[in-house]
């Protein structure tokens, strides 16, 4: 056990630090070129900027960050579901609007690099107002992470039964424990098709905003620093202040205050 705790407490190696810097640049280029570049073109862009690395290393880091080129109609790429799991059908059908709150939620996870390693972020959005109704952050992209985000959303929103919740087919969302929580509340499950990032475009757009306006502006030394920064962005700025083009340039909280009598915050009590 002493060896384990020694490993947990060690500083990142030079190679890990180089991977972190390279990963940040790869992520920046991927989004700068509208998410249409795969590892060969990203590698070419890196070389044109004088950044030396192999195509294999570029491809590996992109796989770890789950960055894949936008799917072409004749060659879908993207999340692979767990073997032996039957996914839910895509009931959302790219209908990213809702006529009332707590009728359609969408969810997904993303990642943030820190000098301590990756921090994973799970988020749930209400499509009625684009309000972040649930979120969680942790060291692992797993069932516990997405379950904590779900528990926050259920605690503060208390949706009716048969509400639709959409996600991808990643293993955290198809896990038995997570699916059991949805079944207990009578929530209808919808999942994107494999390799089609457009099926959850609202979440893709949100994460692009989160990274462009918050994450990519900061070099995080610790996971705690990243957590605090992201928390402040989600709860103090995005939900309450940021003007959203989909909402006629008012914030999600203001939109809900004008259109329904819901609580004005998704943050913990």
C-alpha positions as CSV (number, residue, x, y, z in Angstrom):
1,X,0.0,0.0,0.0
2,X,2.9,2.4,0.7
3,X,3.9,2.1,-2.9
4,X,0.4,3.0,-4.0
5,X,0.3,6.2,-1.9
6,X,3.8,7.1,-3.1
7,X,2.6,6.8,-6.7
8,X,-0.5,8.8,-6.0
9,X,1.5,11.6,-4.4
10,X,4.3,11.9,-7.0
11,X,4.7,14.8,-9.4
12,X,3.8,14.2,-13.1
13,X,6.7,13.0,-15.1
14,X,8.3,15.1,-17.9
15,X,6.5,12.9,-20.5
16,X,3.1,13.4,-18.7
17,X,3.6,17.1,-18.6
18,X,4.6,17.1,-22.3
19,X,1.4,15.1,-23.0
20,X,-0.6,17.6,-21.2
21,X,0.7,20.6,-23.2
22,X,0.3,18.7,-26.4
23,X,-3.2,17.6,-25.5
24,X,-4.2,21.2,-24.9
25,X,-2.8,22.2,-28.3
26,X,-4.6,19.3,-30.0
27,X,-7.9,20.3,-28.3
28,X,-7.4,23.9,-29.4
29,X,-6.7,23.0,-33.0
30,X,-9.6,20.5,-33.1
31,X,-12.1,23.1,-32.1
32,X,-10.5,25.9,-34.1
33,X,-11.1,23.8,-37.3
34,X,-14.7,23.2,-36.4
35,X,-14.2,19.6,-35.2
36,X,-13.8,18.2,-38.8
37,X,-10.1,17.2,-38.5
38,X,-9.1,13.7,-37.6
39,X,-5.6,12.8,-36.3
40,X,-3.9,12.9,-39.7
41,X,-4.9,16.5,-40.3
42,X,-4.3,17.5,-36.7
43,X,-0.9,16.0,-37.0
44,X,-0.2,18.0,-40.1
45,X,-1.3,21.2,-38.4
46,X,1.0,20.5,-35.5
47,X,3.9,20.0,-37.8
48,X,3.2,23.2,-39.7
49,X,3.5,25.1,-36.3
50,X,6.8,23.5,-35.6
51,X,5.5,21.1,-33.0
52,X,7.2,17.7,-33.4
53,X,5.3,14.6,-32.4
54,X,4.3,11.3,-34.1
55,X,1.0,10.6,-35.7
56,X,0.6,7.7,-33.3
57,X,1.0,10.0,-30.3
58,X,-1.5,12.5,-31.8
59,X,-4.0,9.7,-32.4
60,X,-3.6,8.4,-28.9
61,X,-4.2,11.7,-27.2
62,X,-7.2,12.3,-29.4
63,X,-8.6,8.9,-28.4
64,X,-8.0,9.7,-24.7
65,X,-9.8,13.0,-25.1
66,X,-12.6,11.4,-27.2
67,X,-12.0,13.8,-30.0
68,X,-13.2,12.5,-33.3
69,X,-13.9,14.2,-36.6
70,X,-17.6,15.0,-37.2
71,X,-19.2,12.0,-38.7
72,X,-19.6,11.7,-42.5
73,X,-22.9,10.2,-43.6
74,X,-21.1,7.2,-45.2
75,X,-18.6,6.6,-42.3
76,X,-19.9,7.1,-38.8
77,X,-17.4,7.4,-36.0
78,X,-17.7,8.2,-32.3
79,X,-18.5,6.6,-29.0
80,X,-18.4,2.8,-28.8
81,X,-21.0,1.2,-26.5
82,X,-20.2,-1.5,-24.0
83,X,-20.3,-5.0,-25.5
84,X,-23.5,-6.9,-24.7
85,X,-25.5,-3.8,-23.9
86,X,-28.6,-2.9,-25.8
87,X,-28.8,0.9,-26.2
88,X,-32.0,2.9,-26.0
89,X,-33.5,4.3,-29.2
90,X,-32.9,7.9,-30.2
91,X,-36.3,9.3,-29.1
92,X,-35.0,12.9,-29.0
93,X,-34.6,12.8,-32.8
94,X,-32.5,16.0,-32.8
95,X,-35.4,18.0,-31.5
96,X,-33.5,20.4,-29.3
97,X,-36.4,22.5,-28.1
98,X,-39.0,22.0,-25.4
99,X,-42.3,23.7,-24.8
100,X,-42.1,23.3,-21.0
101,X,-39.4,22.8,-18.3
102,X,-38.5,19.3,-17.2
103,X,-39.8,17.6,-20.3
104,X,-36.5,17.1,-22.2
105,X,-33.0,16.9,-20.6
106,X,-29.7,16.2,-22.4
107,X,-26.5,15.0,-20.8
108,X,-22.9,14.3,-21.6
109,X,-19.4,14.3,-20.1
110,X,-16.2,16.2,-21.0
111,X,-12.6,16.5,-19.7
112,X,-10.3,19.2,-18.5
113,X,-6.5,18.9,-18.2
114,X,-4.8,19.9,-15.0
115,X,-1.2,19.4,-13.8
116,X,-2.6,16.7,-11.5
117,X,-4.2,14.9,-14.4
118,X,-7.7,14.8,-16.1
119,X,-10.8,16.2,-14.4
120,X,-14.0,14.9,-15.9
121,X,-17.2,16.9,-15.9
122,X,-20.7,15.6,-16.3
123,X,-23.5,18.0,-17.1
124,X,-27.3,17.9,-17.6
125,X,-29.1,20.6,-19.5
126,X,-32.8,21.4,-19.6
127,X,-33.7,22.0,-23.3
128,X,-36.5,24.4,-22.4
129,X,-34.1,27.1,-21.0
130,X,-30.6,25.6,-21.6
131,X,-30.2,25.8,-17.8
132,X,-27.5,23.5,-16.3
133,X,-29.7,21.6,-13.9
134,X,-27.1,19.1,-12.8
135,X,-23.4,18.7,-12.8
136,X,-20.6,16.7,-11.2
137,X,-16.8,16.6,-11.4
138,X,-14.3,13.8,-10.6
139,X,-11.2,12.0,-11.5
140,X,-13.0,9.2,-13.4
141,X,-15.5,9.2,-16.2
142,X,-17.7,6.5,-14.8
143,X,-21.1,5.6,-13.5
144,X,-20.6,7.5,-10.2
145,X,-19.9,10.7,-12.1
146,X,-23.0,10.7,-14.2
147,X,-25.1,9.5,-11.3
148,X,-24.0,12.4,-9.1
149,X,-25.0,14.8,-11.9
150,X,-28.4,13.1,-12.2
151,X,-29.0,13.2,-8.4
152,X,-28.3,17.0,-8.3
153,X,-30.8,17.5,-11.2
154,X,-33.5,15.4,-9.6
155,X,-33.0,17.1,-6.2
156,X,-33.6,20.6,-7.4
157,X,-36.0,20.0,-10.3
158,X,-38.2,17.1,-9.3
159,X,-39.4,16.3,-12.9
160,X,-42.6,14.5,-13.6
161,X,-42.5,10.8,-14.7
162,X,-42.0,10.1,-18.4
163,X,-39.6,13.0,-18.8
164,X,-37.1,12.3,-21.6
165,X,-33.3,12.2,-20.8
166,X,-30.9,11.9,-23.7
167,X,-27.3,10.8,-23.7
168,X,-24.7,9.0,-25.8
169,X,-24.1,5.2,-25.5
170,X,-21.0,5.5,-23.4
171,X,-20.5,3.0,-20.7
172,X,-21.3,5.4,-17.8
173,X,-24.8,6.0,-19.3
174,X,-25.5,2.3,-20.1
175,X,-24.3,1.1,-16.7
176,X,-26.8,-0.9,-14.7
177,X,-26.7,1.4,-11.7
178,X,-27.4,4.5,-13.7
179,X,-30.2,2.9,-15.7
180,X,-31.8,1.7,-12.5
181,X,-31.9,5.2,-11.1
182,X,-33.7,6.4,-14.3
183,X,-36.2,3.5,-14.2
184,X,-37.0,4.2,-10.5
185,X,-38.1,7.7,-11.5
186,X,-39.9,6.7,-14.6
187,X,-37.6,8.7,-16.8
188,X,-37.7,7.8,-20.5
189,X,-34.2,7.0,-21.9
190,X,-33.0,8.3,-25.3
191,X,-29.5,7.7,-26.7
192,X,-27.6,9.0,-29.7
193,X,-26.7,6.7,-32.5
194,X,-23.1,5.5,-32.5
195,X,-20.8,7.9,-34.3
196,X,-23.2,10.7,-34.8
197,X,-22.3,13.7,-32.7
198,X,-25.1,15.8,-34.2
199,X,-27.6,13.6,-32.2
200,X,-26.6,15.5,-29.1
201,X,-25.7,18.8,-30.7
202,X,-27.1,20.9,-27.8
203,X,-24.5,19.3,-25.4
204,X,-21.7,19.6,-28.0
205,X,-22.5,23.3,-28.3
206,X,-22.6,23.8,-24.5
207,X,-19.2,22.1,-24.0
208,X,-17.7,24.2,-26.8
209,X,-18.9,27.3,-25.0
210,X,-17.7,26.0,-21.6
211,X,-14.2,25.3,-23.0
212,X,-14.0,28.5,-25.1
213,X,-15.2,30.9,-22.4
214,X,-13.8,29.2,-19.3
215,X,-11.5,26.2,-19.5
216,X,-9.2,27.2,-22.4
217,X,-8.5,30.5,-20.8
218,X,-6.8,29.0,-17.8
219,X,-3.9,26.7,-17.1
220,X,-5.0,24.7,-14.0
221,X,-2.4,23.5,-11.5
222,X,-4.8,21.3,-9.5
223,X,-8.1,19.6,-10.0
224,X,-9.5,21.7,-7.1
225,X,-8.6,24.9,-9.0
226,X,-10.4,23.6,-12.1
227,X,-13.4,22.6,-10.1
228,X,-13.7,26.0,-8.5
229,X,-13.3,27.8,-11.8
230,X,-15.9,25.6,-13.5
231,X,-18.3,25.8,-10.6
232,X,-18.1,29.6,-10.7
233,X,-18.7,29.7,-14.5
234,X,-21.7,27.3,-14.4
235,X,-23.5,28.7,-11.4
236,X,-22.5,32.3,-11.2
237,X,-22.1,33.2,-14.9
238,X,-23.6,30.7,-17.3
239,X,-26.9,30.1,-15.6
240,X,-27.5,33.5,-14.2
241,X,-25.7,36.1,-16.4
242,X,-24.6,34.8,-19.8
243,X,-26.9,36.0,-22.6
244,X,-27.9,33.0,-24.7
245,X,-28.7,33.4,-28.4
246,X,-31.2,30.6,-28.3
247,X,-33.1,32.5,-25.6
248,X,-33.3,35.8,-27.3
249,X,-30.2,36.9,-25.5
250,X,-31.2,36.5,-22.0
251,X,-29.8,34.2,-19.4
252,X,-31.3,30.7,-18.6
253,X,-32.4,31.8,-15.2
254,X,-34.1,35.0,-16.5
255,X,-35.8,33.0,-19.2
256,X,-37.3,30.6,-16.7
257,X,-38.3,33.5,-14.4
258,X,-40.1,35.1,-17.4
259,X,-41.8,31.9,-18.6
260,X,-42.5,29.7,-15.6
261,X,-42.5,29.7,-11.8
262,X,-39.5,27.4,-11.2
263,X,-36.6,27.9,-8.7
264,X,-34.0,30.2,-10.2
265,X,-31.0,28.1,-9.4
266,X,-29.8,24.5,-9.9
267,X,-27.0,24.9,-7.3
268,X,-27.0,22.9,-4.1
269,X,-29.0,24.2,-1.1
